[in-house]
Amino acid sequence: MNTNATSDYLSIDVQQAGPIPLNVQLSCGRNELIVLVGPSGSGKTTLLRTVAGLHPARHAYVRCAGAVWSDSNNRIHHPTQHRRIGFVFQHYALFPHLSVYRNIALACRNLPAPERQQHVRDMLCLVNLEGLEERIPSQLSGGQQQRVALARALARNPSVLLLDEPFSAVDQVTRRKLRRELAQLRHKLNIPILLVTHDLDEARMLADRMCILQEGALLQSGTPQEVLTRPATAQVARLVDLGNLFTGVIVRHDATRNYSCIRWGDVELECTLRTEFSIGARVDWIIPPENIILHRVDRPSKGEHENPVSGVIEQALALGENTSILMGTGHIGAQLSFMVPTHVARRNNLQEGTAITVSLLADAIHLMAPVPVPGKTTPV
Amino acid sequence: MDWQTLVLSFKLAFCTLLVLLPVGIVTGRVLAYGRFHGRTFAMACVALPLVLPPTVLGFYLLEAFGQQAVIGRWFHQLTGYPLAFTFAGLVCASVIFNLPFAILPMQRAFTAIATDIREASWCCGLSHWQTFLRIELPLAWPGIIAALILVFAHTLGEFGVVLMIGGNIPGETRTAAIAIYDYMQVLNEDAAGRLSALLLACAFISILLINLLNLRFVNHEHKRNL
């Protein structure tokens, strides 16, 4: 089988009840970058460690590049040393007593000396770190240490690269720079990459596919665009920090006009046709803030008839070039959150107490089957 | 100067070091990384000589080393020599008495190595043995050296256990600490003073060396965290 071309170059099936529950099936294509996102304790790092062979899960099946690394049914568990993995730890785990050169050379010590020297230099060049070979880790900045850790992880010519929150220990500026470098570097590597992060911006920027984990369960897997605009459940929406999450009731479907209608308080909203929800069914729904359009007070526009909702500004917070608006819909008892450019807010004199009307773009309203969350109620 | 007792004391200290170096490294590492039933019990056993009166330890060792006891009889059958009141017995007693001074600092030194550093080594393809030699030992060496210095100084000055197990046989079990006691018994303050000053200097230099090592280690850690 030509594993290079398949979408399951890396196959993972991990199940365990504790200490951290895990129930994840995942496939990753060659040259695909999957970002694992979830709250602390959701099992992201444990999943990475299982792939690396550092965590012996109760039931684990890991296959990479055609080689089975773990198969608990057949009592196969290759030790970490026998798996061709590159692992970048959260705090880099550089060997503090060894120079940059020796840190990297240790990972390719099986190569003959001249070849090894060249390989280490190539790795340093790959991560833009030439000239620092003789320094020890304590003489490097956080960003440089991260690059050494990446170079060391790649020095073994791994079949898979595992990155455990690799940018969490550096400042914002360095983080942005390192993300860009990883985004450039990954196309040269041609191996699957699993990246664990809490940072949604990071996930959005780097991921081919985002996997949302909670309490060891894979809640949704999809492109960042899918996950961030079409979350599978309200639970996923909350985990990826999407605001404007509400509950409604399906009122009707109109197949000829290709829309469904939901009742939200005393307002009826049109959205894309979703016949899988029956009439009268309760649904969770979201609308991304960028799809809430503020009506101009002075001049009516064409789109004003699209799902108009009126309310009063409860909070207008200038955040640099944008202003965050929190609009209370007194009759519904909910709050819509969206941003407008600060100059627009000033020109329209948007401040607390101002009555405004917005349109909720029908195409952007996303319906989800409700998952009950204890103690969390949203107005219908 | 009573050179014979000094030479014997140093010989005892070196023999104890030789035995405790591998024993301390292996036991310290097992206690640092091992997760097994009875670990707490094992740690209590290792630390016991710290709080046990030397005479009590000496008493039990003397009982165990006697030719009627299993250990004493076994050693006699094996070597043809008794354990009690001999230099070999003294070394055995010294090793047991110094177990916590060797093992506990070494255990701490291994524990101080972050788990992810060992795991990073495995991810680089190094076996557990290679990780031990190339990563763990170089990182733990300040703790190991400190432990050895502590054992050396402690053995030079040990009195109670030595007296109980070895008695006071010149050239065989009469160490410097015993000799000082003897000199004071016969009111030879000059000889006792000279030996005491030498042991004082040894003890002071040992502590100084340990502090210097610790300081170097702390500075290194500080630089790491900058």
Chai-1 contact restraints between the chains, C-beta under 6 A:
chainA,res_idxA,chainB,res_idxB,connection_type,confidence,min_distance_angstrom,max_distance_angstrom,comment,restraint_id
A,L54,B,E119,contact,1.0,0.0,6.0,A-B,restraint_1
A,T80,B,W122,contact,1.0,0.0,6.0,A-B,restraint_2
A,T80,B,C123,contact,1.0,0.0,6.0,A-B,restraint_3
A,Q81,B,W122,contact,1.0,0.0,6.0,A-B,restraint_4
A,Q81,B,G125,contact,1.0,0.0,6.0,A-B,restraint_5
A,Q81,B,S127,contact,1.0,0.0,6.0,A-B,restraint_6
A,I85,B,C123,contact,1.0,0.0,6.0,A-B,restraint_7
A,F87,B,C123,contact,1.0,0.0,6.0,A-B,restraint_8
A,F89,B,D116,contact,1.0,0.0,6.0,A-B,restraint_9
A,A93,B,D116,contact,1.0,0.0,6.0,A-B,restraint_10
A,A93,B,I117,contact,1.0,0.0,6.0,A-B,restraint_11
A,A93,B,A120,contact,1.0,0.0,6.0,A-B,restraint_12
A,F95,B,I135,contact,1.0,0.0,6.0,A-B,restraint_13
A,P96,B,R224,contact,1.0,0.0,6.0,A-B,restraint_14
A,H97,B,P138,contact,1.0,0.0,6.0,A-B,restraint_15
A,H97,B,L139,contact,1.0,0.0,6.0,A-B,restraint_16
A,L106,B,C124,contact,1.0,0.0,6.0,A-B,restraint_17
A,A107,B,C124,contact,1.0,0.0,6.0,A-B,restraint_18
A,S138,B,K223,contact,1.0,0.0,6.0,A-B,restraint_19
A,S138,B,R224,contact,1.0,0.0,6.0,A-B,restraint_20
